[in-house]
Amino acid sequence: MMKIFCLVLLMMCSLSRTGYTLDSEQKRGKALLTDLCARCHAVGETGQSPHADAPPFRTFGDSKLYDNDFGQRLQDGLTTIHPDMPTFRFSRTDAEAAVNYLKFIQERKKSK
């Protein structure tokens, strides 16, 4: 009986982890953001941003990511009031991948 319980528990744990793995688009988004932004921002689910004024991406929240034009702003050239932040322009598919990854890490933060 204990063996069956352990087997069921192991299966449940492995199934629950699959909901938290990055899909291929999210992996591409993470790679893009790591390449372009990790010098200043924490791009993952944990860690501090290397630049004191750069917020961790996991703290962006719904108001920024779910605003309909965030992906478009990435394509047009994301600019900010911070003088040391460069302007980045993303292709449509790269912007979608980046937003998809950012939404993923926000959702993971909520579920913890």
ROSE-4610 file (N, C-alpha, C; in Angstrom, 1 decimal, always signed):
// ROSE-4610
residu = [M/M/M/M/M/M/K/K/K/I/I/I/F/F/F/C/C/C/L/L/L/V/V/V/L/L/L/L/L/L/M/M/M/M/M/M/C/C/C/S/S/S/L/L/L/S/S/S/R/R/R/T/T/T/G/G/G/Y/Y/Y/T/T/T/L/L/L/D/D/D/S/S/S/E/E/E/Q/Q/Q/K/K/K/R/R/R/G/G/G/K/K/K/A/A/A/L/L/L/L/L/L/T/T/T/D/D/D/L/L/L/C/C/C/A/A/A/R/R/R/C/C/C/H/H/H/A/A/A/V/V/V/G/G/G/E/E/E/T/T/T/G/G/G/Q/Q/Q/S/S/S/P/P/P/H/H/H/A/A/A/D/D/D/A/A/A/P/P/P/P/P/P/F/F/F/R/R/R/T/T/T/F/F/F/G/G/G/D/D/D/S/S/S/K/K/K/L/L/L/Y/Y/Y/D/D/D/N/N/N/D/D/D/F/F/F/G/G/G/Q/Q/Q/R/R/R/L/L/L/Q/Q/Q/D/D/D/G/G/G/L/L/L/T/T/T/T/T/T/I/I/I/H/H/H/P/P/P/D/D/D/M/M/M/P/P/P/T/T/T/F/F/F/R/R/R/F/F/F/S/S/S/R/R/R/T/T/T/D/D/D/A/A/A/E/E/E/A/A/A/A/A/A/V/V/V/N/N/N/Y/Y/Y/L/L/L/K/K/K/F/F/F/I/I/I/Q/Q/Q/E/E/E/R/R/R/K/K/K/K/K/K/S/S/S/K/K/K]
num = [1/1/1/2/2/2/3/3/3/4/4/4/5/5/5/6/6/6/7/7/7/8/8/8/9/9/9/10/10/10/11/11/11/12/12/12/13/13/13/14/14/14/15/15/15/16/16/16/17/17/17/18/18/18/19/19/19/20/20/20/21/21/21/22/22/22/23/23/23/24/24/24/25/25/25/26/26/26/27/27/27/28/28/28/29/29/29/30/30/30/31/31/31/32/32/32/33/33/33/34/34/34/35/35/35/36/36/36/37/37/37/38/38/38/39/39/39/40/40/40/41/41/41/42/42/42/43/43/43/44/44/44/45/45/45/46/46/46/47/47/47/48/48/48/49/49/49/50/50/50/51/51/51/52/52/52/53/53/53/54/54/54/55/55/55/56/56/56/57/57/57/58/58/58/59/59/59/60/60/60/61/61/61/62/62/62/63/63/63/64/64/64/65/65/65/66/66/66/67/67/67/68/68/68/69/69/69/70/70/70/71/71/71/72/72/72/73/73/73/74/74/74/75/75/75/76/76/76/77/77/77/78/78/78/79/79/79/80/80/80/81/81/81/82/82/82/83/83/83/84/84/84/85/85/85/86/86/86/87/87/87/88/88/88/89/89/89/90/90/90/91/91/91/92/92/92/93/93/93/94/94/94/95/95/95/96/96/96/97/97/97/98/98/98/99/99/99/100/100/100/101/101/101/102/102/102/103/103/103/104/104/104/105/105/105/106/106/106/107/107/107/108/108/108/109/109/109/110/110/110/111/111/111/112/112/112]
x = [+0.8/+0.0/+0.9/+1.9/+2.8/+3.5/+3.9/+4.5/+3.5/+2.3/+1.3/+1.1/+1.1/+1.0/+2.2/+3.4/+4.6/+4.6/+4.1/+4.1/+3.1/+1.9/+0.9/+1.4/+2.1/+2.6/+3.7/+4.6/+5.6/+5.0/+4.0/+3.3/+2.7/+2.0/+1.4/+2.4/+3.5/+4.6/+5.1/+5.4/+5.9/+4.9/+3.6/+2.6/+2.4/+2.5/+2.4/+3.5/+4.7/+5.9/+5.7/+5.0/+4.9/+4.1/+3.3/+2.6/+3.5/+4.7/+5.6/+6.8/+6.8/+8.0/+7.7/+8.8/+8.7/+8.4/+7.5/+7.4/+8.4/+8.5/+9.6/+9.6/+8.4/+8.3/+8.8/+8.4/+8.8/+10.4/+10.9/+12.4/+13.1/+12.5/+13.1/+13.0/+11.8/+11.7/+12.6/+12.8/+13.8/+15.2/+15.6/+16.9/+17.1/+16.1/+16.2/+16.4/+15.5/+15.6/+16.9/+17.4/+18.7/+19.8/+19.8/+20.8/+20.8/+19.6/+19.4/+19.4/+18.8/+18.4/+19.1/+19.6/+20.1/+21.3/+21.9/+23.0/+22.5/+21.2/+20.7/+19.5/+18.7/+17.4/+17.6/+16.9/+16.8/+15.7/+16.0/+15.0/+14.3/+14.8/+14.2/+13.2/+12.8/+11.8/+12.4/+13.7/+14.4/+15.6/+16.2/+17.4/+17.2/+18.2/+18.2/+18.7/+18.2/+18.7/+20.1/+21.0/+22.4/+22.4/+21.5/+21.4/+20.3/+20.7/+19.8/+18.5/+18.4/+17.2/+16.4/+16.9/+16.2/+15.3/+14.0/+13.1/+13.3/+13.2/+13.2/+11.9/+12.1/+11.0/+9.8/+10.1/+8.9/+8.0/+8.4/+7.6/+6.8/+6.8/+6.1/+4.6/+4.0/+2.6/+1.6/+0.4/-0.7/-0.8/-0.7/-0.9/+0.0/+1.2/+2.2/+2.1/+2.0/+2.1/+0.8/-0.3/-1.6/-2.2/-1.5/-1.9/-1.7/-2.6/-2.7/-1.5/-0.9/+0.1/+1.6/+1.8/+3.1/+3.9/+3.4/+4.0/+4.3/+3.4/+3.6/+4.7/+4.8/+5.9/+7.2/+7.3/+8.6/+9.0/+8.0/+8.3/+8.7/+8.0/+8.3/+9.6/+10.1/+11.3/+11.0/+11.2/+11.0/+12.0/+11.4/+12.3/+11.8/+12.6/+12.3/+12.9/+12.6/+13.1/+14.5/+14.9/+16.3/+17.3/+18.2/+19.2/+20.2/+20.4/+21.4/+20.7/+19.4/+18.8/+18.7/+19.3/+19.2/+17.8/+17.5/+16.3/+16.4/+15.4/+15.4/+14.2/+14.4/+13.3/+13.2/+12.1/+11.8/+11.0/+11.2/+10.3/+9.0/+8.0/+6.7/+6.8/+7.4/+7.5/+8.4/+9.5/+10.3/+9.5/+8.8/+8.0/+7.0/+6.3/+5.3/+6.0/+7.2/+7.9/+8.3/+8.8/+9.2/+8.0/+6.9/+5.7/+5.2/+5.2/+4.7/+5.6/+6.9/+7.8/+7.5/+7.4/+7.2/+5.8/+4.8/+3.6/+3.7/+4.5/+4.8/+5.4/+6.4/+7.1/+6.2/+5.3/+4.4/+3.4/+2.9/+1.9/+2.6/+3.8/+4.5/+4.7/+4.9/+5.1/+3.7/+2.6/+1.3/+1.0/+1.4/+1.1/+1.9/+3.0/+3.8/+3.2]
y = [-1.2/+0.0/+1.3/+1.3/+2.4/+2.6/+1.6/+1.7/+2.4/+2.0/+2.7/+4.1/+4.5/+5.8/+6.7/+6.1/+6.8/+7.0/+6.0/+6.1/+7.2/+7.2/+8.2/+9.6/+9.8/+11.0/+11.5/+10.6/+10.9/+11.3/+10.7/+11.0/+12.4/+12.7/+14.0/+15.1/+14.9/+15.9/+16.1/+15.1/+15.2/+15.9/+15.6/+16.3/+17.8/+18.1/+19.5/+20.3/+19.8/+20.5/+20.8/+20.0/+20.3/+21.6/+22.0/+23.2/+24.4/+24.2/+25.3/+25.3/+24.5/+24.6/+25.5/+26.1/+27.1/+26.4/+26.9/+26.4/+27.0/+26.6/+27.1/+28.6/+29.2/+30.6/+31.3/+30.9/+31.5/+31.3/+30.2/+30.0/+31.0/+31.3/+32.2/+33.6/+33.9/+35.2/+35.4/+34.4/+34.5/+34.7/+34.0/+34.1/+35.6/+36.1/+37.5/+38.5/+38.3/+39.3/+39.1/+37.9/+37.7/+38.4/+38.2/+38.8/+40.3/+40.9/+42.3/+43.0/+42.4/+43.2/+42.8/+41.6/+41.0/+41.8/+42.6/+43.5/+44.4/+44.8/+45.7/+45.1/+44.3/+43.8/+42.3/+41.9/+40.5/+40.0/+39.1/+38.6/+37.3/+36.7/+35.4/+35.6/+34.4/+34.4/+34.8/+34.9/+35.2/+36.1/+36.6/+37.4/+38.9/+39.6/+41.1/+41.6/+42.8/+43.4/+44.0/+43.8/+44.3/+45.8/+46.5/+48.0/+48.3/+49.2/+49.5/+50.1/+50.8/+51.5/+50.6/+49.5/+48.6/+47.6/+47.7/+46.7/+45.3/+44.3/+42.9/+42.7/+42.0/+41.8/+41.1/+40.3/+39.6/+40.5/+41.8/+42.7/+43.6/+43.4/+44.3/+44.3/+43.2/+43.1/+43.3/+43.1/+43.1/+44.4/+45.5/+46.8/+47.0/+46.6/+46.8/+45.7/+44.5/+43.4/+43.1/+43.4/+43.1/+44.3/+45.4/+46.6/+46.2/+46.5/+46.0/+46.5/+47.6/+48.1/+47.8/+47.0/+46.8/+46.1/+45.0/+44.3/+45.3/+46.2/+47.1/+48.1/+48.5/+49.4/+48.7/+47.4/+46.7/+46.8/+46.7/+46.7/+48.1/+49.1/+50.5/+51.0/+50.5/+50.9/+51.4/+50.5/+50.7/+51.8/+52.9/+53.9/+54.2/+54.8/+55.1/+56.4/+56.9/+58.2/+58.0/+56.8/+56.5/+56.8/+57.7/+58.0/+56.9/+56.0/+54.9/+53.7/+53.7/+52.5/+52.7/+51.8/+51.9/+51.7/+52.1/+51.8/+50.5/+49.6/+48.3/+48.2/+47.6/+47.4/+45.9/+45.3/+43.9/+43.6/+42.5/+42.1/+41.7/+41.5/+41.1/+39.8/+38.8/+37.5/+37.6/+38.4/+38.5/+39.2/+40.2/+41.0/+40.0/+39.2/+38.3/+37.2/+36.8/+35.8/+36.4/+37.7/+38.4/+38.6/+39.1/+39.3/+38.0/+36.9/+35.6/+35.2/+35.3/+34.9/+35.8/+37.1/+38.0/+37.7/+37.3/+36.9/+35.6/+34.7/+33.4/+33.7/+34.5/+34.7/+35.5/+36.3/+37.0/+36.0/+35.1/+34.1/+33.1/+32.8/+31.9/+32.6/+33.9/+34.7/+34.6/+34.7/+34.7/+33.4/+32.3/+31.0/+30.5/+31.2/+30.8/+31.1]
z = [+0.0/+0.0/+0.0/+0.8/+0.8/-0.5/-1.2/-2.5/-3.5/-3.5/-4.3/-4.0/-2.7/-2.3/-2.8/-2.6/-3.1/-4.6/-5.3/-6.8/-7.2/-6.6/-6.9/-6.6/-5.4/-5.0/-6.0/-6.4/-7.4/-8.7/-9.2/-10.4/-10.3/-9.2/-9.0/-9.0/-8.4/-8.4/-9.8/-10.5/-11.9/-12.8/-12.6/-13.5/-13.1/-11.8/-11.4/-11.9/-12.0/-12.5/-14.0/-14.8/-16.2/-16.5/-15.6/-15.8/-15.6/-15.0/-14.7/-15.6/-16.7/-17.5/-18.7/-19.1/-20.2/-21.5/-22.3/-23.7/-24.6/-25.8/-26.7/-26.9/-27.0/-27.2/-25.9/-24.8/-23.5/-23.4/-23.7/-23.7/-24.6/-25.8/-26.7/-26.1/-25.5/-24.8/-23.7/-22.9/-21.8/-22.3/-23.4/-23.9/-24.5/-25.1/-25.7/-24.5/-23.5/-22.4/-21.6/-21.5/-20.8/-21.6/-22.9/-23.7/-23.7/-23.8/-24.0/-22.6/-21.6/-20.4/-19.1/-19.0/-17.8/-17.2/-18.0/-17.5/-16.4/-16.5/-15.5/-14.7/-15.4/-14.8/-14.4/-13.2/-12.9/-13.9/-14.7/-15.7/-15.3/-14.3/-13.9/-12.7/-12.2/-11.1/-9.8/-9.6/-8.4/-8.7/-7.7/-7.8/-7.8/-7.5/-7.5/-8.9/-9.3/-10.5/-10.2/-11.2/-11.0/-10.9/-11.6/-11.5/-10.5/-9.6/-8.4/-8.9/-10.0/-10.4/-11.4/-11.7/-12.7/-12.0/-12.2/-11.4/-12.0/-11.1/-11.6/-12.5/-13.6/-14.5/-13.9/-12.9/-12.2/-11.4/-11.3/-10.5/-11.4/-12.7/-13.7/-13.4/-13.1/-12.8/-14.0/-13.7/-14.7/-15.5/-14.8/-15.4/-16.6/-16.5/-17.6/-18.6/-18.2/-19.2/-19.9/-19.3/-19.9/-20.6/-20.6/-21.3/-22.8/-23.6/-25.0/-25.9/-25.5/-26.4/-25.9/-24.8/-24.4/-25.5/-26.1/-27.2/-28.3/-28.6/-29.7/-29.3/-28.1/-27.6/-27.8/-27.5/-27.7/-29.2/-30.1/-31.5/-32.0/-31.4/-31.9/-31.3/-30.3/-29.6/-28.2/-27.3/-25.9/-25.4/-24.9/-24.3/-22.9/-22.1/-20.8/-20.4/-19.2/-18.8/-18.2/-18.0/-17.5/-18.6/-18.4/-19.4/-19.8/-18.9/-19.2/-19.8/-20.0/-20.7/-22.2/-22.9/-24.4/-24.9/-26.1/-26.8/-27.5/-27.3/-28.0/-28.9/-30.1/-31.0/-31.2/-31.0/-31.2/-32.4/-33.1/-34.1/-33.5/-34.3/-33.7/-33.0/-33.6/-32.9/-31.7/-31.7/-30.5/-29.4/-29.7/-28.7/-28.1/-28.9/-28.4/-27.5/-27.9/-27.0/-25.7/-25.7/-24.5/-23.6/-24.1/-23.3/-22.8/-23.6/-23.1/-21.9/-22.0/-20.9/-19.7/-19.9/-18.7/-18.0/-18.8/-18.2/-17.4/-17.9/-17.2/-15.9/-15.8/-14.5/-13.5/-14.0/-13.2/-12.6/-13.4/-13.0/-12.0/-12.2/-11.2/-9.9/-9.9/-8.7/-7.9/-8.6/-8.0/-7.3/-8.0/-7.5/-6.3/-6.0/-4.9/-3.6]
